[in-house]
């Protein structure tokens, strides 16, 4: 059932326009915030997963070599102590 009252019809049109404007402002604010976040994060120095894994592997290898050298040193020191 529609109203024949022009005042109510104008009020409904105004509310529909306001809702559309508010939705547009919300979209614009969201898109602007997303763009600012991309710009901010784009300036930071992040490493890729491949680079991280490569450095992690290098550290593990260095740790193993360090342990092997420590054992070798302990054996040489024990030999000299005799």
N, C-alpha and C positions, 0 to 999 in steps of 0.2 A: 504494500500500500504506500503510494507516494503522496507526499504533501503537496497541495496546490499553493501553499504559502510561499511567496517569493523571498521573504526574509529567511525562512528556514533553508530554502534552496541555495541562497547566496551564502549562508553560514556553512552549509555542507561543502560547497565549492571552495570556500576559504580554508576549511579544515583539510580538505584533500590537497590543496596547493601547499599548505603548511607542512603536511606529512611528507609530500614529495620533496620539498625544499630541505626538510630535516634529514631525510634519507640521503639526499645528495651531499649535504654537509658532512654527514657521517662517513660516506664513502671517500670524500675528498680528504678528510682528516686522517682516515686510516691509510690511504695511499701516500699521503705526505709523510706520516710517521714511518711507514715502511721504507720509503725512499731515504729518509734521514738515517735510519738504522743501517741500511745498505752502505751508505756513504761512510758512516762511522766505522763499521766493521771492515770495509774495504781498505781503510788506511792502516789497519793493524797487520802485524806480521804473523800470520799463521803458517804452520808447516803442513805439508800434505801428509797423508797417511803413509805414502811410500817413503818419504824422507824420514818420518818418525821411525818406521820399521827398520830402515837401513841403519840409523844411528843406534837403535836398540840392539840390532845384531852385532854392530861393531863393539858396543859396550860389553855384551856377553862374551864375545871373542877375547877382548882385552882382559876381562875378569878371569877367563880360563887360562890365558897365557900367564897372568899374574900368579895364579895358584900353582901352575907348573913350575914357574921360576922360583917361587917360594920353597917348593919341595926340593928342587935342585939345590938351592942355596943351603937348606937345612942339611941335605946329604953331604955337601962339600964341607960345611962347618963341622959336621960329625966326623968326617974323614980326617980333617986337620986336627981335631981335638985328640985323636988317638995317638 
